[in-house]
Amino acid sequence: MKGLHHQRGVTGITVILIVALIAFFSLLAIRLFPVYLEHFKVSSHLENLAAEEGVGNLSDKEILKTLAKRFDIDDVERVRPEDIFIERPDRNTMIIAIEYEVRTPAFGNVDMVISFIDEVEINP
């Protein structure tokens, strides 16, 4: 009697499972990509503001107005003025922080919540 022949390959259930996993992670990536793209815009605007000359001499209102204009141009919709914090711990230091949270639907009634905190220190 010859030895048993072993079948090789993937079963139908395994194929369905693999396709379901690929679909699930693709859905997550599609839902999260715009959120992280917008966060990249926010952080780059904050870094660019910190790199500019004379920012330390601006008032809080002027800084908020400058950031609002840049966010408007770049279509940043999830950051509100209440999410921007400006602190001056001493005469030579200013800290600008943006803390915000994004809630995006995943599927059905399940949402994903992503929190972002960006901070720069400016020394005039």
C-alpha positions in Angstrom: 0.0 0.0 0.0 1.4 3.3 -1.0 1.6 6.3 1.4 -1.3 8.8 1.7 -1.2 11.6 -0.7 -1.2 15.0 0.9 -3.3 17.7 -0.8 -1.8 21.1 -1.1 -3.5 24.4 -1.5 -5.8 26.7 0.2 -9.3 25.8 1.3 -12.3 27.9 0.4 -12.8 29.1 4.0 -9.1 30.2 4.2 -9.6 32.2 1.0 -12.7 33.9 2.4 -10.9 34.7 5.6 -7.9 36.2 3.8 -10.2 38.3 1.5 -12.1 39.5 4.6 -8.9 40.5 6.4 -7.7 42.4 3.4 -11.0 44.2 3.0 -11.1 45.1 6.7 -7.6 46.6 6.7 -8.2 48.3 3.4 -11.4 49.9 4.8 -9.4 51.2 7.8 -6.7 52.6 5.6 -9.2 54.4 3.4 -11.0 55.9 6.4 -7.7 57.0 8.2 -5.7 58.3 5.3 -7.6 61.7 5.1 -7.3 62.2 8.8 -3.6 61.7 8.9 -3.1 63.8 5.7 -4.9 66.7 7.4 -2.8 66.1 10.5 0.3 66.4 8.4 -0.9 69.8 7.1 -1.5 71.0 10.7 1.9 69.9 11.9 3.7 71.4 8.9 1.9 74.7 9.3 2.8 74.8 13.0 6.5 74.0 12.2 6.6 76.6 9.4 5.1 79.2 11.8 7.8 78.4 14.4 10.5 78.8 11.8 9.4 82.3 10.8 11.2 85.4 12.0 9.5 87.6 14.5 6.7 85.2 15.5 7.7 85.6 19.1 6.7 89.3 18.9 3.2 88.6 17.6 0.2 88.8 19.9 -1.9 85.7 20.6 -4.7 87.1 18.3 -2.3 87.6 15.4 -0.9 84.1 15.8 -4.4 82.6 15.9 -5.4 84.7 12.8 -2.3 83.6 10.9 -2.9 79.9 11.7 -6.6 80.2 10.8 -5.7 81.7 7.4 -3.2 78.9 6.7 -5.7 76.3 7.7 -8.4 77.8 5.6 -6.1 77.9 2.5 -5.1 74.2 3.1 -8.7 73.1 3.8 -8.1 72.0 7.4 -11.5 71.6 8.9 -11.0 69.7 12.1 -9.0 72.2 14.0 -11.0 74.9 15.8 -9.6 78.0 17.5 -10.4 76.4 20.9 -7.9 73.7 20.0 -4.9 76.1 19.8 -3.1 77.0 23.0 -0.5 79.7 23.4 1.6 79.9 26.5 4.4 82.2 27.5 6.1 80.7 30.5 8.8 83.4 30.5 9.8 86.5 28.5 12.0 84.5 26.0 9.8 81.5 25.4 6.5 80.9 23.7 4.8 77.5 23.4 2.2 77.0 20.7 0.2 73.7 21.1 -2.6 72.3 19.0 -4.6 69.5 20.6 -7.6 68.0 18.8 -9.5 64.8 18.4 -11.0 63.4 15.2 -13.9 60.9 15.3 -14.5 59.1 12.0 -16.8 56.2 11.3 -15.3 52.8 10.8 -18.3 50.7 9.9 -21.9 50.6 11.2 -22.1 52.3 14.5 -18.4 51.8 15.3 -16.3 54.9 15.3 -12.5 55.4 15.4 -11.2 58.2 17.6 -7.8 59.7 16.9 -6.1 62.2 19.2 -3.4 64.5 18.0 -1.1 66.8 20.1 1.4 69.0 18.3 3.6 71.5 20.1 6.4 73.9 19.2 8.6 76.1 21.3 9.6 79.5 20.0 12.5 81.5 21.4 12.4 85.1 20.0 
